[in-house]
Amino acid sequence: MKDERDEAGFVKDIRKQSVDFPGWYQDVVRKAELADYSPVRGCMVMRPLGYGLWERIQRALDDLFKQTGVENWYFPALIPLSFLEKEQEHVEGFEPEFAMVTRGGGKELEEPLVLRPTSETMIASVLRNYIHSYRDLPVLTNQWNNVFRWELRTRLFLRTMEFLWQEGHTFHETAEEAEAQVLEKLECYRVIAEDWCAIPVFKGRKSETEKFAGAQYSMAIEGIMRDGKALQMGTSHFFGQNFSRAYDLTFTGRTNELQHPYSTSWGMSTRMVGSIVMAHGDDSGLQLPPRIAPIQLVIVPIFRSDAERAQIEAALAPVLRSLATIRVRADWRQERPGYKFNEWELKGVPLRLEIGPRDLAKGEASLVRRLDRVREPVKLGELERAVPAMLESIQTAMLTRALEFRKAHTVRLSSLEEMVRHFESSTGFVITPWCQDAACELTVKDRTTATTRVILDEPAQGSCAVCGRPATATVVWAKAY
Ligand SMILES: [Zn+2]
């Protein structure tokens, strides 16, 4: 095509992933129209493509939650400061991140209201009114909402002052039941990450240093991004009776004694959209896994006259009807085909259908995969079967590719020197035996900037890679977002 140089210029606007990963990320998020900065410092505007991804994740996750008996609630976004002060440990971990409302109706408020950074305190305070007896348990709540953290350094989707998430909070009669809940929701997150977003994750417990303030323990899923850094993609916390005790939440047990329920909380946020960008994108832009892509198939008709356009439209009508279950966009704009190809590649649409007069003469169209740009001619009558099958194979191929990438960026090491040497020249996951002493985490962080991500569910073997004492865990280290 004669316009090739101009068309190449379109993607030149994106910085190279291998040269400047953060710059590349920012260019892709903004130029693919996922999100943009807003008039409010640190807050973003999610554009339809970015919000569309979140919507797909939200629906899939909400379905999974409901299958486990969770019900959606809504609680106020404003929380009296005193609620947060009750749980001292909670406040210490959070106070610098609070945004507070101190005036309303033209007057100073008697008590400042905090824009929720998370809702544990509000929910525990409210549920006091509904939980009286063991018969009222368990209570499995979830809410889809926005939360606020006073972040100084922000990055679209990864860290913003306001973001969207779901926060689940559950209350149980026994510790066993609450702990099972923690694992069950972590598994929901793994399904979303791996089966929907095609991002393989390590699942496990957080160290004492890395756990959520106030939790007895925290669990998380961690994925690897194309720059070899880890991203925490979902967390699930076991609070024991900490919160119930702090908020005076009690119930009458089976033996007529007053007890505190055991509680959990778990969350996944719009950060997931950032993870999809960073786990699959390349120098041409986004690559969206078909299951969550807001547009799964883009049709680019190639025509020079109104007569040709009419012919293609007529041929496509039955095709479009046969693809009713697929999310399709037909691009009839008056632009060069090459320009459209680049734009839809930038936006990560997994499959493209090209059709022009020559294809039409043969009764076929070409399907092109965003994944590897493999082109395949398909008879028009075959598209009904070929498109869903190809989308399914792209989904599988994306997970396989991501798994191979993680495998190539994961090593098992057994000494601090090896770890230091490793992180000097590369990133990725490092798995070692560990004694679980925070001092060893500090040493590694000082020398490499890497932190523990999750403790794997596998037996500890040998001695701690850092201090040489007997290991009590097998842990994954990485430089992280
Ligand atoms: Zn150690």
Residues whose N, C-alpha, C, O or C-beta is under 5 A from the ligand:
A	BS01	ZN	C435 D437 C440 C464 V466 C467 G468
